[in-house]
Amino acid sequence: MLSKKTKYGLKALTYMARKESKAPVLISEIAEEENISKKFLEIILLQLKNSGFLGSKKGKGGGYYLIREPEKITIASLIRVLEGPIAMLPCVSLNFYEKCDDCKNEETCSLSKLMIEVRDSTLKILENKSLADLTQSTITSL
């Protein structure tokens, strides 16, 4: 299940990507339009800025803006930044691998094999969907 942080991050980025102008967008505008707490959104957008997805401008005409084109931002990359691993078990994570404490042998673990299938299926979708895909969706809310 996605956390509210990830859900709100995706909603905020989708809002920015839908804007015809590439001008910076105020946090208060996004918060109001997407019904997100302004304080919580500030934390999320700062994390996305520090991860290289957003830029910011201070002062008059300031706010946050996308650094990359929406077509080049995969949903998987955003989820990893906001949520962490996509895999359901640490022993099958591609980017955040950790050995499970209770597992004697990963090679023979049936749960591991199942979770690899789940991870791969999930990644197939998330790596092939971009922020641009969310903006074109007929679904207006996440």
C-alpha positions in Angstrom: 0.0 0.0 0.0 1.3 3.5 -0.8 1.8 5.9 2.0 0.1 9.2 2.0 3.5 10.8 1.5 3.9 8.9 -1.8 0.3 9.5 -2.9 0.6 13.2 -2.2 3.9 13.4 -3.9 2.5 11.8 -7.0 -0.5 14.0 -7.0 1.6 17.2 -6.6 4.0 16.2 -9.4 1.0 15.3 -11.6 -0.5 18.7 -10.9 2.8 20.4 -11.9 3.2 18.3 -15.0 -0.4 19.2 -16.1 0.3 22.9 -16.0 0.8 24.4 -19.5 3.4 26.8 -18.2 6.7 25.6 -16.9 6.8 28.4 -14.4 7.3 27.6 -10.7 4.2 26.6 -8.8 3.5 27.7 -5.2 3.1 25.1 -2.5 -0.1 26.8 -1.4 -1.6 26.4 -4.8 -0.8 22.7 -5.1 -2.0 22.1 -1.5 -5.3 23.8 -2.1 -6.0 22.3 -5.5 -5.0 18.7 -4.4 -6.3 18.9 -0.8 -3.0 18.3 0.8 -1.6 19.8 4.1 0.7 22.6 3.1 3.3 21.6 5.8 3.3 18.0 4.8 3.6 19.0 1.1 6.6 21.2 1.9 8.5 18.2 3.3 7.5 16.0 0.3 8.6 18.6 -2.3 11.9 19.3 -0.5 12.6 15.6 -0.6 11.8 15.5 -4.3 14.0 18.5 -4.9 16.9 16.9 -3.0 16.5 13.8 -5.1 16.8 15.8 -8.4 13.2 15.8 -9.6 12.3 19.4 -8.8 14.0 22.8 -8.8 12.9 25.8 -6.7 12.9 29.5 -7.1 12.6 32.0 -4.2 10.9 35.3 -4.2 8.3 36.8 -6.4 7.3 34.2 -9.1 8.9 31.5 -7.0 7.9 28.0 -6.2 8.7 24.5 -7.4 9.1 23.3 -10.9 9.9 20.0 -12.7 13.6 19.7 -13.7 13.0 16.8 -16.0 10.3 16.2 -18.7 7.4 14.2 -17.3 8.0 11.5 -20.0 11.5 10.9 -18.5 10.3 10.4 -14.9 9.2 6.9 -14.2 6.7 6.1 -11.5 9.1 3.5 -10.1 11.8 6.1 -9.5 9.3 8.4 -7.7 8.1 5.6 -5.5 11.6 4.5 -4.6 12.4 8.1 -3.5 9.3 8.7 -1.5 8.5 5.2 -0.3 11.7 3.2 -0.4 11.9 -0.4 -1.8 9.2 -1.6 -4.2 9.8 -5.2 -3.3 7.7 -6.7 -0.5 10.7 -8.4 1.1 14.2 -7.0 1.6 15.8 -10.1 0.3 14.3 -9.6 -3.2 14.8 -5.9 -3.5 17.0 -4.8 -6.4 18.0 -1.5 -4.9 17.7 -2.0 -1.2 18.7 -5.7 -0.7 19.1 -7.1 2.8 19.3 -10.7 3.8 16.3 -11.8 5.8 17.3 -12.7 9.4 15.0 -15.7 9.6 15.9 -17.3 6.2 18.4 -20.2 6.2 18.8 -20.4 2.4 17.5 -17.8 -0.1 18.1 -20.3 -2.9 15.5 -22.7 -1.7 13.0 -20.2 -0.1 9.7 -20.6 -1.8 8.4 -17.2 -0.4 11.4 -15.5 -2.0 10.7 -17.0 -5.4 7.1 -15.8 -5.2 8.1 -12.3 -4.1 10.6 -12.1 -7.0 7.7 -12.8 -9.4 5.6 -10.1 -7.6 8.5 -7.6 -7.7 9.1 -8.3 -11.4 5.5 -7.9 -12.4 5.1 -4.7 -10.4 8.3 -3.3 -11.8 7.2 -4.1 -15.3 4.3 -1.7 -14.9 6.0 1.0 -12.8 9.1 1.2 -14.9 7.0 1.6 -18.0 4.7 4.3 -16.7 5.8 7.9 -16.5 4.6 11.0 -14.8 3.3 12.0 -18.3 1.1 8.9 -18.3 -0.5 10.1 -15.0 -1.3 13.5 -16.6 -3.0 11.9 -19.5 -5.1 9.6 -17.3 -8.8 10.0 -17.3 -8.7 9.4 -13.6 -8.3 12.8 -11.9 -7.5 11.6 -8.5 -5.0 9.0 -7.1 
